[in-house]
Amino acid sequence: MPVANQPVWDDGSWTTFPPLHGSITTGTCVIGLGGTGLTVVEELLARGEAVVGLDAADVAAGAAGRNGGFLLAGTYDFYHDAVRKHGRDRALAIYHATLVEMQRIAEAAPGNVRFVGSRRIAADDWELADCQAQMAAMQADGLACEWYDAADGVGLSFTTDGAFNPLARCRVLAANAVRGGAQLFSRSPVTAVQDTRVETAQGTVHCNRVIVAIDGRLEMLLPELIGRVRTARLQMLATAPTTEINVPAPMYYRDGHEYWQQLPDGSIAIGGFRDHGGPSEWTYDATPTDTVQEMLESFVRTRLQVAAPITHRWAASAGYTESGLPVIEQVREGVWALGGYSGTGNVIGALSGRAVVAAAIDRDYAAVRVLLGQQWSPDVTQGRGA
Ligand SMILES: Cc1cc2nc3c(=O)[nH]c(=O)nc-3n(C[C@H](O)[C@H](O)[C@H](O)COP(=O)(O)OP(=O)(O)OC[C@H]3O[C@@H](n4cnc5c(N)ncnc54)[C@H](O)[C@@H]3O)c2cc1C
């Protein structure tokens, strides 16, 4: 029987941080210790800032430690769609920025990232034509994209992408942060952010600024973002190690709705079918459901032709935005919000984290504007967006 709601990434080697008890004063309070929050902590420490980090559960207890482990360049949208939506200059600049960020992610946790590329596999003729449009747009802009035609499908191959263990990455970042002087607390759910006073179940943080780095459920803590960020449940499962198939690179299918990779030990980790789960997948609940799990298992058995037993089933929350671009804004004086990566936050989340620190501390807005456009402003938005 699979362990209940435990990701395949967890090797059980982690010792959790204690919860916050009592009152503490610091420079910046970072809420959420996923890949984004921990990148924020890293950037703050690099500037000599005093940092307290809080997590409701534990390091990477949310999507950051429970995702597909894909490191993909670009935005939520395929490149040609991003060009259409955001303009060619911005789409290209974001693509280049994500390529750089992927190298930083690899350097931060040596041995974790495998730059094995990725593949987009077309599910039907429409998607095949869309792959051709994507390839034309990417090649015109000098981005690595080749036609892929093999026994496991037809579509595109992207040689610059990669795969990693997302939980291991966050644990390395957290350990580095503590060594660098950050005070990190687990099991400390934030119940309220009152100006720059942060209340947890058993403590209070007094600080100069707050950076909320929660992707899924962001709008629960900052209700001014309701309507701008919407939380969905995404589900995955993993099989026991198998040699039944060989998946050399992360694969995504049906416009990215389904995604799978084979881990170094041979296990298959696969996610998807959120859209087939119906409206009930727009939820704050993050436990796996029979409906979606059965669809995933059926895909493993019939499409991938893998009979290995299922060892893990899990789910997590992810925040979605209408534009597919993240929310990066000062929603209240001294309170910055980050999230809404629309299911692709491993790289963009880290980029957003670096960008918000540059904006909040250095008053350097260039990195945010690469992501969100030249009109972006650091002014308080009260959730309306810049
Ligand atoms: C199943 C699944 C598969 C995915 N696959 C991929 C993929 O392959 N590639 C990719 O790029 N992206 C993927 N994503 C999206 C990606 O995982 C997320 O966008 C990214 O990890 C978000 O990281 P984060 O650090 O911003 O937020 P999160 O990981 O959501 O971290 C937020 C943290 O905040 C904590 N928290 C929440 N509320 C509070 C509170 N009130 N007080 C204190 N702490 C709080 C949580 O415990 C959590 O640890 C996937 C997501 C899911 C769910």
The ligand as an SDF file (V2000), in Angstrom:
LIG
                    3D

 53 58  0  0  0  0  0  0  0  0999 V2000
    1.6610   17.9540   -8.3390 C   0  0  0  0  0  0  0  0  0  0  0  0
    2.3960   19.1620   -8.8230 C   0  0  0  0  0  0  0  0  0  0  0  0
    3.3020   19.0290   -9.8590 C   0  0  0  0  0  0  0  0  0  0  0  0
    4.0160   20.1400  -10.3170 C   0  0  0  0  0  0  0  0  0  0  0  0
    5.0040   19.9630  -11.2300 N   0  0  0  0  0  0  0  0  0  0  0  0
    5.8250   20.9860  -11.5290 C   0  0  0  0  0  0  0  0  0  0  0  0
    6.9670   20.7840  -12.3240 C   0  0  0  0  0  0  0  0  0  0  0  0
    7.2800   19.6690  -12.7100 O   0  0  0  0  0  0  0  0  0  0  0  0
    7.7280   21.8690  -12.6410 N   0  0  0  0  0  0  0  0  0  0  0  0
    7.4390   23.1150  -12.1670 C   0  0  0  0  0  0  0  0  0  0  0  0
    8.1590   24.0610  -12.4830 O   0  0  0  0  0  0  0  0  0  0  0  0
    6.3890   23.3190  -11.3680 N   0  0  0  0  0  0  0  0  0  0  0  0
    5.5960   22.2920  -11.0140 C   0  0  0  0  0  0  0  0  0  0  0  0
    4.5550   22.4880  -10.1640 N   0  0  0  0  0  0  0  0  0  0  0  0
    4.3610   23.8180   -9.5910 C   0  0  0  0  0  0  0  0  0  0  0  0
    5.4290   24.0890   -8.5400 C   0  0  0  0  0  0  0  0  0  0  0  0
    5.5570   22.9670   -7.7080 O   0  0  0  0  0  0  0  0  0  0  0  0
    5.0540   25.2890   -7.6840 C   0  0  0  0  0  0  0  0  0  0  0  0
    4.6850   26.3740   -8.4880 O   0  0  0  0  0  0  0  0  0  0  0  0
    6.2280   25.6990   -6.8400 C   0  0  0  0  0  0  0  0  0  0  0  0
    6.8010   24.5910   -6.2050 O   0  0  0  0  0  0  0  0  0  0  0  0
    5.7770   26.7060   -5.8100 C   0  0  0  0  0  0  0  0  0  0  0  0
    6.7940   26.8590   -4.8550 O   0  0  0  0  0  0  0  0  0  0  0  0
    6.6570   27.9660   -3.7490 P   0  0  0  0  0  0  0  0  0  0  0  0
    7.8540   27.8660   -2.8940 O   0  0  0  0  0  0  0  0  0  0  0  0
    6.3680   29.2730   -4.3810 O   0  0  0  0  0  0  0  0  0  0  0  0
    5.3270   27.6190   -2.9650 O   0  0  0  0  0  0  0  0  0  0  0  0
    4.8800   26.3200   -2.1970 P   0  0  0  0  0  0  0  0  0  0  0  0
    5.6430   25.1440   -2.5290 O   0  0  0  0  0  0  0  0  0  0  0  0
    3.4060   26.2730   -2.3720 O   0  0  0  0  0  0  0  0  0  0  0  0
    5.2950   26.6460   -0.7110 O   0  0  0  0  0  0  0  0  0  0  0  0
    4.5200   27.3410    0.1200 C   0  0  0  0  0  0  0  0  0  0  0  0
    4.8830   26.9670    1.5610 C   0  0  0  0  0  0  0  0  0  0  0  0
    4.1220   27.8370    2.3460 O   0  0  0  0  0  0  0  0  0  0  0  0
    3.6090   27.1410    3.4390 C   0  0  0  0  0  0  0  0  0  0  0  0
    2.4040   27.8340    3.8810 N   0  0  0  0  0  0  0  0  0  0  0  0
    1.1860   27.8620    3.3090 C   0  0  0  0  0  0  0  0  0  0  0  0
    0.3370   28.6260    4.0400 N   0  0  0  0  0  0  0  0  0  0  0  0
    1.0580   29.0890    5.0870 C   0  0  0  0  0  0  0  0  0  0  0  0
    0.7500   29.9040    6.2140 C   0  0  0  0  0  0  0  0  0  0  0  0
   -0.4710   30.4190    6.4190 N   0  0  0  0  0  0  0  0  0  0  0  0
    1.7250   30.1540    7.1270 N   0  0  0  0  0  0  0  0  0  0  0  0
    2.9870   29.6640    6.9470 C   0  0  0  0  0  0  0  0  0  0  0  0
    3.3230   28.8750    5.9030 N   0  0  0  0  0  0  0  0  0  0  0  0
    2.3730   28.6000    4.9860 C   0  0  0  0  0  0  0  0  0  0  0  0
    3.3670   25.7270    2.9300 C   0  0  0  0  0  0  0  0  0  0  0  0
    3.4130   24.7920    4.0040 O   0  0  0  0  0  0  0  0  0  0  0  0
    4.4940   25.5460    1.9300 C   0  0  0  0  0  0  0  0  0  0  0  0
    5.6080   24.8720    2.4770 O   0  0  0  0  0  0  0  0  0  0  0  0
    3.7870   21.4170   -9.7330 C   0  0  0  0  0  0  0  0  0  0  0  0
    2.8700   21.5620   -8.7000 C   0  0  0  0  0  0  0  0  0  0  0  0
    2.1910   20.4450   -8.2300 C   0  0  0  0  0  0  0  0  0  0  0  0
    1.2280   20.6160   -7.0900 C   0  0  0  0  0  0  0  0  0  0  0  0
  1  2  1  0
  2  3  1  0
  2 52  2  0
  3  4  2  0
  4  5  1  0
  4 50  1  0
  5  6  2  0
  6  7  1  0
  6 13  1  0
  7  8  2  0
  7  9  1  0
  9 10  1  0
 10 11  2  0
 10 12  1  0
 12 13  2  0
 13 14  1  0
 14 15  1  0
 14 50  1  0
 15 16  1  0
 16 17  1  0
 16 18  1  0
 18 19  1  0
 18 20  1  0
 20 21  1  0
 20 22  1  0
 22 23  1  0
 23 24  1  0
 24 25  2  0
 24 26  1  0
 24 27  1  0
 27 28  1  0
 28 29  2  0
 28 30  1  0
 28 31  1  0
 31 32  1  0
 32 33  1  0
 33 34  1  0
 33 48  1  0
 34 35  1  0
 35 36  1  0
 35 46  1  0
 36 37  1  0
 36 45  1  0
 37 38  2  0
 38 39  1  0
 39 40  1  0
 39 45  2  0
 40 41  1  0
 40 42  2  0
 42 43  1  0
 43 44  2  0
 44 45  1  0
 46 47  1  0
 46 48  1  0
 48 49  1  0
 50 51  2  0
 51 52  1  0
 52 53  1  0
M  END
$$$$
